[in-house]
């Protein structure tokens, strides 16, 4: 359920990027800004959902983050194939070119529960 909320935020972020940011800033700057925004949104979701998850061990945090990462990758590739994209088109998203920081967003997604737990322990 939490990952579905992340998915909805990611879709909204993509709509914002394509409809507002790209016309205003151009593609490279929009990709960077959108990637940073999505990373922050994922961290916020993780931060807000931790009390609900009642996780007590670091391993559980890593497992949740790994699950979010796995679901994201499955969705990305399944949706891409459904759209008729080739492997090379899909793998282009994993190269740091033209402002694309998708790999960074994926890393944040995997680490978000652990980072959020650290933030919560300091607050």
C-alpha positions as CSV (number, residue, x, y, z in Angstrom):
1,X,0.0,0.0,0.0
2,X,2.8,2.4,0.8
3,X,4.6,1.6,-2.4
4,X,1.4,2.3,-4.3
5,X,1.4,5.8,-2.7
6,X,5.0,6.2,-3.9
7,X,3.9,5.1,-7.4
8,X,1.1,7.7,-7.5
9,X,3.5,10.4,-6.4
10,X,6.0,9.3,-9.1
11,X,3.3,9.5,-11.8
12,X,2.2,13.0,-10.6
13,X,5.9,14.0,-10.5
14,X,6.3,12.9,-14.1
15,X,3.2,14.8,-15.2
16,X,4.5,17.9,-13.5
17,X,7.9,17.5,-15.1
18,X,6.5,17.0,-18.7
19,X,3.8,19.6,-18.5
20,X,5.4,22.4,-16.5
21,X,9.1,21.9,-15.9
22,X,10.3,20.9,-19.3
23,X,8.6,23.9,-21.1
24,X,10.0,26.2,-18.4
25,X,13.5,24.8,-17.9
26,X,14.3,22.4,-20.7
27,X,14.8,18.7,-20.4
28,X,18.2,18.4,-18.6
29,X,17.3,20.7,-15.7
30,X,13.8,19.3,-15.5
31,X,15.1,15.8,-15.2
32,X,17.4,16.8,-12.3
33,X,14.8,18.8,-10.5
34,X,12.2,16.1,-11.0
35,X,14.6,13.4,-9.7
36,X,15.4,15.4,-6.6
37,X,11.8,16.1,-6.0
38,X,10.8,12.5,-6.3
39,X,13.6,11.4,-4.0
40,X,12.4,13.9,-1.4
41,X,8.8,12.6,-1.8
42,X,9.9,9.0,-1.3
43,X,11.8,10.0,1.8
44,X,8.8,11.9,3.1
45,X,6.6,8.8,2.5
46,X,9.1,6.6,4.3
47,X,9.3,9.1,7.2
48,X,5.6,9.3,7.6
49,X,4.9,5.6,7.2
50,X,7.5,4.2,9.6
51,X,5.3,4.4,12.7
52,X,2.6,2.6,10.9
53,X,5.0,-0.2,9.8
54,X,6.2,-0.7,13.4
55,X,9.6,-1.9,12.3
56,X,12.1,-2.6,15.0
57,X,15.2,-4.1,13.4
58,X,17.5,-2.6,10.8
59,X,17.2,-5.7,8.6
60,X,13.5,-5.1,8.3
61,X,14.2,-1.5,7.1
62,X,16.6,-2.9,4.4
63,X,14.0,-5.5,3.4
64,X,11.2,-2.8,3.0
65,X,13.6,-0.6,0.9
66,X,14.6,-3.6,-1.2
67,X,11.0,-4.5,-1.7
68,X,10.2,-0.9,-2.8
69,X,13.1,-1.0,-5.2
70,X,12.1,-4.4,-6.7
71,X,8.5,-3.3,-7.2
72,X,9.7,-0.1,-8.8
73,X,11.9,-2.0,-11.2
74,X,9.3,-4.5,-12.1
75,X,6.8,-1.8,-12.7
76,X,9.2,0.3,-14.9
77,X,10.2,-2.6,-17.1
78,X,6.7,-4.1,-17.4
79,X,5.2,-0.7,-18.2
80,X,8.0,0.0,-20.7
81,X,7.5,-3.4,-22.4
82,X,3.8,-2.8,-22.5
83,X,4.5,0.5,-24.3
84,X,6.6,-1.4,-26.9
85,X,9.9,0.0,-25.8
86,X,13.1,-2.0,-26.5
87,X,15.7,-3.1,-24.0
88,X,18.0,-0.3,-25.1
89,X,15.3,2.3,-24.7
90,X,14.5,1.0,-21.2
91,X,18.2,0.8,-20.2
92,X,18.8,4.4,-21.3
93,X,17.1,5.6,-18.1
94,X,19.9,4.0,-16.1
95,X,22.6,6.1,-17.7
96,X,23.5,9.5,-16.2
97,X,23.0,11.5,-19.4
98,X,21.0,14.5,-20.3
99,X,20.2,15.3,-16.7
100,X,18.8,11.9,-15.9
101,X,19.4,10.9,-12.3
102,X,17.0,7.9,-12.2
103,X,19.6,5.6,-10.7
104,X,20.0,8.1,-7.8
105,X,16.2,8.0,-7.3
106,X,16.3,4.2,-7.2
107,X,19.1,4.3,-4.6
108,X,17.1,6.7,-2.5
109,X,14.0,4.5,-2.8
110,X,16.0,1.5,-1.5
111,X,17.6,3.5,1.3
112,X,14.5,5.5,2.2
113,X,13.3,3.4,5.2
114,X,16.7,3.3,6.7
115,X,17.3,7.1,6.1
116,X,13.8,7.9,7.5
117,X,14.5,5.8,10.6
118,X,17.7,7.7,11.2
119,X,15.9,11.0,10.7
120,X,13.2,9.9,13.2
121,X,15.8,9.0,15.8
122,X,17.2,12.5,15.6
123,X,13.9,14.3,15.8
